[in-house]
Amino acid sequence: MTSVLVIDDHAVVASGTKTVLENAGFKVETEQSAKMIQAILQERNYDLFLVDLNMPDMDGMATADLILDLDPDAKVIIYTGYETEIEPLFASMIQRGIAGVVSKSASIDSLIAALHAALRDEVLLPIWLFQRLQIADAARADAARMERAKVHLNQNERAILAAVMRGETNREIAQNLLIGQRTVEKHLTGIFRKLGVHSRIEAVEKVNELGIGSGLHGAKSIRQEKTNS
């Protein structure tokens, strides 16, 4: 029988959730505080953790972190009474390794389905959240395209930035592109300004973020191109 630990500081909610899940075939225990979770997990393991997001002593995110620190394979589902809290926290939940999120206003079938999905290493999302995430992804993609469009690099800058991406020093760049080292430094200053960064590392990160690295491969400086011709 699948064991579930419900952690919720509202006794009525915890009791009601326990009854619902037991009727669905789960073995359920409840805790009103996460303070004793470390001691509890030293005594036994659970297949699932259903954790209230808003608790006074330790919130659901911190509780999930503690559980996953103690057991990296634990399946933690965040339980919240406010759907508006889910969207802004969703990305952070996924990064933390949280297995899912479900609203307390969701139907019994949705709650049970979310638990079964977590057991299958799947995440069950309400359609409204899925749609909002799609809209947010589209907005980020549009913003990235607009930002890329604002970055105009000339031929020399593209060649130098490509060399920076390969990890070449200023001296190596100057030798390979047949230009002076001070010219390289001058171009780098302009590149950093256009990218809105202050160092080589930040420049590489920005190029990767904007997705313009592939367009730099094989770039040559104007002087090198003329020499080759």
MOVEN-V760199 format. One record per residue. N is the residue number from 1. RES is the residue in three letters. OMEGA is omega in degrees with one decimal (* if undefined). Layout:
{{N & RES & OMEGA} {N & RES & OMEGA}}
//
This chain:
{{1 & MET & -178.2} {2 & THR & -178.5} {3 & SER & -178.6} {4 & VAL & 172.0} {5 & LEU & 177.4} {6 & VAL & 178.6} {7 & ILE & -176.6} {8 & ASP & -176.6} {9 & ASP & 176.1} {10 & HIS & -174.3} {11 & ALA & -178.6} {12 & VAL & 179.2} {13 & VAL & -179.6} {14 & ALA & -179.7} {15 & SER & 179.8} {16 & GLY & 178.9} {17 & THR & 178.1} {18 & LYS & -179.6} {19 & THR & -179.6} {20 & VAL & -176.1} {21 & LEU & 176.7} {22 & GLU & 177.1} {23 & ASN & 179.0} {24 & ALA & 174.8} {25 & GLY & 178.1} {26 & PHE & 171.2} {27 & LYS & -168.0} {28 & VAL & 169.4} {29 & GLU & -178.2} {30 & THR & 173.5} {31 & GLU & 179.7} {32 & GLN & -180.0} {33 & SER & 177.7} {34 & ALA & -175.9} {35 & LYS & -175.2} {36 & MET & -173.0} {37 & ILE & 179.9} {38 & GLN & 178.7} {39 & ALA & -179.8} {40 & ILE & -177.0} {41 & LEU & 173.3} {42 & GLN & -178.4} {43 & GLU & -177.6} {44 & ARG & 179.3} {45 & ASN & 177.5} {46 & TYR & 178.2} {47 & ASP & -177.3} {48 & LEU & 173.6} {49 & PHE & 175.8} {50 & LEU & -167.4} {51 & VAL & 176.3} {52 & ASP & -178.7} {53 & LEU & -174.6} {54 & ASN & 176.3} {55 & MET & -172.8} {56 & PRO & -174.8} {57 & ASP & 179.0} {58 & MET & -175.4} {59 & ASP & -174.4} {60 & GLY & -179.7} {61 & MET & 178.5} {62 & ALA & 177.6} {63 & THR & 177.9} {64 & ALA & 178.2} {65 & ASP & -178.7} {66 & LEU & 179.6} {67 & ILE & -177.4} {68 & LEU & 173.2} {69 & ASP & -179.6} {70 & LEU & -179.3} {71 & ASP & -176.9} {72 & PRO & -179.6} {73 & ASP & -178.7} {74 & ALA & 178.2} {75 & LYS & -175.8} {76 & VAL & 176.2} {77 & ILE & 178.3} {78 & ILE & -176.8} {79 & TYR & -175.8} {80 & THR & 178.8} {81 & GLY & -176.9} {82 & TYR & -178.1} {83 & GLU & -177.6} {84 & THR & 179.7} {85 & GLU & -171.6} {86 & ILE & -172.8} {87 & GLU & -177.4} {88 & PRO & -178.2} {89 & LEU & -170.4} {90 & PHE & -179.2} {91 & ALA & 178.6} {92 & SER & 178.0} {93 & MET & -179.3} {94 & ILE & 179.8} {95 & GLN & -179.2} {96 & ARG & -176.5} {97 & GLY & 176.9} {98 & ILE & -170.0} {99 & ALA & -179.1} {100 & GLY & 178.6} {101 & VAL & -179.8} {102 & VAL & 179.8} {103 & SER & 176.4} {104 & LYS & 177.6} {105 & SER & 179.4} {106 & ALA & 179.1} {107 & SER & 177.3} {108 & ILE & 179.4} {109 & ASP & -179.8} {110 & SER & 177.9} {111 & LEU & -178.9} {112 & ILE & 179.0} {113 & ALA & 179.1} {114 & ALA & 178.8} {115 & LEU & 178.9} {116 & HIS & 178.1} {117 & ALA & 179.2} {118 & ALA & 178.6} {119 & LEU & 178.3} {120 & ARG & -176.5} {121 & ASP & 176.2} {122 & GLU & 177.7} {123 & VAL & 179.7} {124 & LEU & -177.3} {125 & LEU & 171.4} {126 & PRO & -174.1} {127 & ILE & -179.2} {128 & TRP & 179.7} {129 & LEU & 178.1} {130 & PHE & -179.6} {131 & GLN & -179.8} {132 & ARG & 178.3} {133 & LEU & 176.5} {134 & GLN & 179.4} {135 & ILE & -179.9} {136 & ALA & 178.2} {137 & ASP & 179.3} {138 & ALA & 179.5} {139 & ALA & 178.5} {140 & ARG & 178.9} {141 & ALA & 178.6} {142 & ASP & 179.8} {143 & ALA & 179.2} {144 & ALA & 178.3} {145 & ARG & 179.2} {146 & MET & -179.5} {147 & GLU & 177.4} {148 & ARG & -178.3} {149 & ALA & -178.1} {150 & LYS & -177.5} {151 & VAL & 179.4} {152 & HIS & -179.7} {153 & LEU & 176.3} {154 & ASN & -173.3} {155 & GLN & 179.4} {156 & ASN & -179.0} {157 & GLU & 178.6} {158 & ARG & -179.9} {159 & ALA & -179.7} {160 & ILE & 179.7} {161 & LEU & 176.5} {162 & ALA & 178.9} {163 & ALA & 176.3} {164 & VAL & 178.8} {165 & MET & 179.0} {166 & ARG & 177.5} {167 & GLY & -179.9} {168 & GLU & 175.4} {169 & THR & 178.0} {170 & ASN & -179.9} {171 & ARG & 179.2} {172 & GLU & 178.8} {173 & ILE & -179.1} {174 & ALA & -179.2} {175 & GLN & -176.1} {176 & ASN & -177.9} {177 & LEU & 176.7} {178 & LEU & 177.0} {179 & ILE & -178.9} {180 & GLY & -179.6} {181 & GLN & 178.2} {182 & ARG & 175.7} {183 & THR & 177.1} {184 & VAL & -178.9} {185 & GLU & 178.7} {186 & LYS & 179.1} {187 & HIS & 179.8} {188 & LEU & 177.7} {189 & THR & 178.2} {190 & GLY & 178.6} {191 & ILE & 179.6} {192 & PHE & -179.4} {193 & ARG & -179.0} {194 & LYS & -179.8} {195 & LEU & -178.2} {196 & GLY & -178.8} {197 & VAL & -176.1} {198 & HIS & -177.8} {199 & SER & 177.3} {200 & ARG & -178.3} {201 & ILE & 178.8} {202 & GLU & 179.6} {203 & ALA & 178.6} {204 & VAL & 179.0} {205 & GLU & -179.0} {206 & LYS & 177.9} {207 & VAL & 178.9} {208 & ASN & 179.5} {209 & GLU & -178.6} {210 & LEU & 179.1} {211 & GLY & -178.2} {212 & ILE & -177.1} {213 & GLY & -177.3} {214 & SER & -179.6} {215 & GLY & -178.3} {216 & LEU & -176.1} {217 & HIS & 177.3} {218 & GLY & -179.1} {219 & ALA & 178.7} {220 & LYS & 176.8} {221 & SER & 179.4} {222 & ILE & -177.9} {223 & ARG & 179.7} {224 & GLN & -179.3} {225 & GLU & 179.7} {226 & LYS & -179.7} {227 & THR & -179.7} {228 & ASN & -178.7} {229 & SER & *}}
//
